Amino acid sequence: MHFQKLTLAIVAAAASSALACTSVRDVSARDATANQQSAGQSQSGESNLAVAVNADTVPPAKAADTTKRGAGIHPTPPVLDSLIKGTLPARGLYVFRYAVNTRRLKHLIGIADSTEINAFVIDVKDEFGLNFKPSDPLLKKNAGSQARLTNLGALVDTIRAHGILPIARIVVFKDSVAARMNPEHTIRKADGTVWHDKKGQTWVNPYANAIWEYNFRVAEEAIKMGFGEVQFDYIRFPEPYKSLPQQVFPEQNGRTKPQVLSEFLTAASERFAKMGVRTTADIFGLVTTVGGALEVGQRWEPISQSVDVVLPMVYPSHYPRGSFQLPHPNAAPYDVIHISISRARERDQKLGIKTEHVRPWLQAFSIGTPPYGAHEIEEQKRGVYDAGYDGWVLWEPGSRYDKFLPALEKTYVSRKKVPPVPRPANRLE
């Protein structure tokens, strides 16, 4: 997903090739489906978990006060308040939907209690629908048939009581459930019929205001449950492969892809800021170094100006050979992260953004060689710090992080370099 600086024509072709790589987001979805039966728990099992890891087990240093957030009262220790406001950068773990109600969540909380980890990115809505039982009638209509937690709010309060920031991951436009329930708001073909991607899936139309409102209300319900940050994923269009029919977008009204993605994120940020919660967005890692917009609509400047934090997926395994003049990017995790995130910082500075505004997704999985372990995590973290940032999130599709624990510090210490370490000047030429 990521390349050297080239002409826009070459970049477009290269981007199509890179985006065709196996998506770790899709890997996660397959993992979740495969593990549904083995990971699923009874309601009584979920209740036992909530008791097992409730506030009674919080270390004294993380004992919680309660502060009114959104529409309810939720545990808010001082460290969590700093994370919600963004004055303390987040270092997090991805928690896929079937790890929320199993013993694995208790294990993950234990990791956070004993290391620098202070945030969990939790699937609230993914490609398979909602991960909770909604109260909003609009959400109930679009919930789908996927198994859902009955006590997510209680588990979120448990997470908060441990001083951990619960972040609501919401998949936006790659939503087969919403597409099935709202066929009038899907991407179309020239003949007016529904468009399908290479896997036969339908996507909702990013220009449709009804789809915006649905996702906003998912986020609002998550905030009411106690989530302290809203993170949008698949904030993009599907790849327009030449082998597929042309995509047609009702309600486009002359707006470009980057424009409408920015409008969506700006509207979300303004809406959730009134509830005391920040808005963040996941984007392809390539966006940090390509000057123009990708064919999926993502461009750094419009997105960066629309959200509180940008999370580029700068996984070294997803960079083709030769990227940044590296013969094998997957074997150079420090260089990939340092160069790509340094470029993001440079572009933000031109926009007048000088805060902790970039929080990259780091690779905690293996594709090809070398296999990734603690050393590769340490190198990626070093790349983030040398680029001038403190925050990051690890992505492991099944939320299994034990082999990476040696790479985690026992306590949170700011490691970012001030001033940042300059990136090699010629690597993007």
Buried (B, 14 or more C-beta within 10 A) or exposed (E): BBBBBBEEEEBBEBBBEBBEBEBBBEBBBEBBEEBBEEBEBEEEEBBBBBEBBBBEBBEEEBEBEBBEBBEEEBBBBBBBBBBBEBEBBBBBBBBBBBBBBBBBBBBBBEBBBEBBBBBBBBBBBBBBBBBBBBEBEBBEEBBBEBEBBEBBBBBBBBBBBBBBBBBBBBBBBBBBBBBBBBEEBBBBBEEEEEBBBEEEBBBBBBBBEBBBEBBBBBBBBBBBBBBBBBBBBBBBBBBBEEEBBEBBBBBBEEBEBBBBBBBBBBBBBEBBEEBBBBBBBBBBBBBBBBEEBBBBBBBBBBBBBBBBBBBBBBBBBBBBEEBBBBEBBBBBBBBBBBBBBBBBBBBBEEEEBEEBBBBBBBBBBBBEEEEBBBEBBBBBBBBBBBBBBBBBBBBBBBBBBEBBEEBBEEEBEEBBEEEBEEBEEEBBE
